[in-house]
């Protein structure tokens, strides 16, 4: 069994899909691991560290791919990147499959079995494979660090001989994994934190971290969660009431961090131009949903823009801003999944195609798109 670890072709991608720690574990499963030269450079992992862990280094993607049974990546392979891949090879990555019909067809045409890690079901045995949570957790932390870098004042209240410095007021919109980590980090830095979410269960989680919950708590709010634990789309009437409450609250905040995303849909617009203009000069907004269109109307992907003295931070690939830590967690997520695809006795690939983890994540197989959610319409 041969496992290939490829470099990322996207210039903004700093993460890598394996670490020396997981290479050793793959070796323990009986695999030969081939790492493309320089794959871990941006995450601070030199080729020598992979070699010391038992991997061999391939000069090109083509060399790494040759005869590989499993191909590991962070992002979906670019066009032509799988040229030379063995038919039936498993390609495992964050595939971002929504609205990517041509890319999925290309994966099918490449005759590989493509697996999308972000479609992993949210069940107990798959928690260790949950890439959305591992990466969102880091994004939430980094959002607060980025906010502190842009904000011209201290976060905690300080009593000094020269006078008292008031605590920064931070409002976190969306209390999923990223939002909860943002709340915890902002609290650790001494800020006064408030948060909102449309899921009733979030209230208790927010308050358990020492933040105050802000929401219109009517009957619709009490029913607002899907079976999968995601936020439901709310009615126009509820959104109007919530927007009014949020608008008055945002005007008093120093920092707003937005984290609201529903898989496969554009990010909901939560912060309007008028709300930005109601904030004091020197305030900061960090938009973690900017890659899906942004929660803030004025956010620009990959840029920090200023409007009326308010900075709007729209960094792309926020987990990748902590490349070493993000790679370590992502590599462990991947290993936990790959381990379920290997027979421990024979040390060979033995994919159980009817396993719920495989069915939930497998996009393509035998030259066809097999995932029911992504069937071609034409």
Secondary structure, 3 states (H helix, E strand, C coil): CEEEECCCCCCCCCCCCCCHHHHHHHHHCCCEEEEECCCCHHHCCCHHHHHHCCCEEECCHHHHHCCCCEEEEEECCCCCCCCCCCCCCEEEEECCCCCCHHHHHHHHHCCCEEEEHHHCCCCHHHHHHCHHHHHHHHHHHHHHHHHHHHCCCCCCCEEECCEEECCCEEEEECCCHHHHHHHHHHHHCCCEEEEECCCCHHHHHHHHCCCEECCCCCHHHHCCECCCCCECCCCHHHHHHHHHHHHHHHCCCCEEEECCCCCCCCCCCCECHHHHHHCCCCCEEEECCHHHCCCECCCCCCCEEEECCEEEECCCCCHHHHHHHHHHHHHHHHHHHHHCCEECCCCEECCCCCCHHHHHHEEEECCEECCHHHCCCC
